Amino acid sequence: FALVDADSFYANCESLRRGLKEVIVCNREREVVLSATYRLKKAGVKSGLPLSRFSHLFGVVKVVPAEFDYYA
């Protein structure tokens, strides 16, 4: 058996790619959170929640659309 923690995979890929500490990856069509860095998750940013709920973080946190080809 193996356990793989991919909970923040998309956010960590974008964090490394863009040189940012805190990132929220969103779904373009539905504007919901797909992934967030661990620090943001501890602050209450959860997958599946609407981005509008976290608009107070937008000046501090970079919100980027998901790019699945890059993650593959």
C-alpha positions in Angstrom: 0.0 0.0 0.0 1.1 3.6 -0.7 -0.3 6.9 0.3 0.3 9.8 -2.0 -0.6 13.3 -0.6 -1.6 15.2 -3.7 -4.0 17.6 -1.8 -2.1 20.7 -2.9 -0.4 19.4 -6.0 -1.8 22.0 -8.5 -1.0 24.9 -6.2 2.5 23.7 -5.4 3.2 23.3 -9.2 2.1 26.9 -9.8 4.0 28.1 -6.8 7.3 26.6 -8.1 6.5 27.7 -11.7 5.7 31.3 -10.9 8.0 31.8 -7.9 5.2 32.6 -5.5 4.6 31.6 -1.9 0.8 31.5 -1.8 -1.3 30.4 -4.7 -5.0 29.5 -5.3 -5.6 27.5 -8.5 -9.2 28.0 -9.8 -11.6 26.5 -12.3 -12.1 29.1 -15.1 -15.7 28.2 -15.8 -17.2 27.9 -12.3 -14.8 30.1 -10.4 -14.2 27.7 -7.6 -11.0 26.7 -5.8 -9.4 23.6 -7.2 -6.2 23.7 -5.1 -4.5 26.0 -2.5 -1.1 25.9 -0.8 -1.0 24.3 2.7 -0.8 27.6 4.5 -3.9 28.9 2.7 -5.7 25.6 3.5 -4.9 26.2 7.2 -6.5 29.7 6.8 -9.7 28.1 5.6 -9.3 28.0 1.8 -10.8 24.7 0.8 -11.2 23.0 -2.6 -14.7 23.3 -4.1 -15.5 26.6 -2.4 -16.4 29.7 -4.5 -13.5 32.2 -5.2 -15.8 35.1 -4.2 -15.6 33.8 -0.6 -11.9 34.6 -0.6 -11.9 37.9 -2.5 -10.3 39.6 0.6 -7.1 37.6 -0.1 -6.8 38.6 -3.8 -4.4 41.5 -3.1 -2.0 39.2 -1.2 -2.6 35.8 -2.9 -2.2 35.1 -6.6 -5.2 33.4 -8.1 -4.4 31.4 -11.3 -6.4 29.3 -13.7 -5.7 25.6 -13.8 -3.4 24.4 -16.6 -3.8 20.6 -16.7 -1.4 20.1 -19.6 1.4 21.6 -17.4 0.6 19.4 -14.4 0.7 16.3 -16.6 
